[in-house]
Amino acid sequence: MKNEYFSEEFLDDQRAMLLKLKSDILNHMRTHEIEDISPDPDQVVEEVDKSQVYTSQRMSMELRERELKRLHEIDEALYKLEEGQYGLCEETGEPIGEKRLQKIPWVRLSIEAQEDYERNRNTLAA
């Protein structure tokens, strides 16, 4: 579908950037496996060693979770590109600025809507 808010050149550049980011994440995930959940007992000599192993595993799993979330966001942005909805704020329906999209090509909210979301989230947390 045609996106009436952005030029074809801009959309093509965004698609290329999203595909590159997706490829980079997938390659990183392939080459950096999550460390084994349970360490080899022969490797763990002291409690400090256990703590370091578990901390490393937790960080590895958190990184993987962030990578998976980012992959989902990128896939969603690629879908929106195909549907002609790329770059539209999910709250207001208005176009998101090109500079913001170039910086964060999977972004879902305009700066104003993001600020409102953050303000409301902080108000609820207080």
C-alpha positions in Angstrom: 0.0 0.0 0.0 1.0 3.6 -0.6 2.1 5.8 2.3 0.9 9.3 1.6 3.1 10.9 4.3 6.6 9.9 3.3 8.5 9.7 0.0 9.3 6.3 -1.6 13.0 7.0 -1.2 12.6 7.6 2.5 10.5 4.5 3.0 13.0 2.4 0.9 15.9 3.7 3.1 13.9 2.8 6.3 13.1 -0.7 4.9 16.8 -1.3 4.2 17.8 0.0 7.6 15.2 -2.2 9.4 16.3 -5.3 7.4 20.0 -4.6 8.2 19.1 -4.2 11.9 17.1 -7.5 11.8 20.0 -9.3 10.1 22.5 -7.9 12.7 20.4 -9.1 15.6 19.8 -12.5 14.1 23.5 -12.9 13.4 24.4 -11.8 17.0 21.9 -14.3 18.4 23.4 -17.1 16.3 26.9 -16.4 17.4 26.3 -15.6 21.0 24.4 -18.5 22.6 22.9 -18.1 26.1 25.3 -19.7 28.5 24.2 -23.1 29.9 21.6 -22.7 32.6 23.4 -24.9 35.1 27.2 -24.7 35.3 29.5 -27.7 35.3 30.0 -28.6 39.0 33.7 -29.1 38.3 34.0 -25.5 37.2 32.4 -24.0 40.3 34.9 -24.1 43.1 33.5 -21.4 45.5 30.3 -19.6 46.1 31.8 -16.5 44.4 32.3 -18.6 41.2 28.7 -19.7 41.4 27.5 -16.1 41.8 29.6 -14.9 38.9 28.3 -17.7 36.7 24.7 -17.1 37.6 25.1 -13.3 37.1 26.6 -13.9 33.7 23.7 -16.2 32.7 21.1 -13.7 33.9 22.7 -10.9 32.0 22.9 -13.2 28.9 19.2 -14.0 29.2 18.2 -10.4 29.7 20.2 -9.4 26.6 18.4 -12.2 24.6 15.0 -10.9 25.8 15.9 -7.4 24.7 17.1 -8.7 21.3 13.8 -10.7 20.9 11.7 -7.6 21.8 13.7 -5.5 19.3 13.2 -8.1 16.7 9.5 -8.0 17.3 9.5 -4.2 17.0 11.4 -4.4 13.7 9.1 -7.0 12.3 6.1 -4.9 13.3 7.7 -1.8 11.5 8.4 -3.9 8.4 4.8 -5.1 8.4 3.6 -1.5 8.7 5.8 -0.5 5.8 4.0 -3.1 3.6 0.6 -1.9 4.8 1.3 1.8 4.2 1.0 2.5 7.9 4.7 3.0 8.7 5.7 6.1 10.6 2.2 6.9 11.9 1.8 7.4 15.7 -0.2 4.6 17.3 -1.8 7.1 19.6 -2.7 10.1 17.4 -2.5 8.6 13.9 -0.3 11.6 12.9 3.0 11.1 11.1 6.1 10.7 13.2 9.0 13.0 12.3 11.5 11.7 9.7 14.4 12.5 12.0 12.9 10.4 14.8 12.2 7.5 12.4 15.7 7.7 11.1 17.1 7.5 14.7 14.6 4.8 15.9 13.2 3.2 12.8 10.8 0.9 14.8 9.4 3.7 16.9 5.6 3.6 17.4 4.8 6.9 19.1 5.5 10.6 18.2 7.7 12.5 20.6 4.6 14.2 22.1 2.7 10.9 22.6 5.8 9.3 24.1 6.2 12.1 26.5 2.5 11.8 27.5 3.0 8.0 28.0 6.1 8.6 30.2 4.3 11.2 32.2 1.3 9.0 32.8 3.5 6.0 33.6 5.4 8.1 36.2 2.2 9.5 37.7 0.9 6.0 38.2 4.2 4.8 39.7 4.3 7.6 42.2 
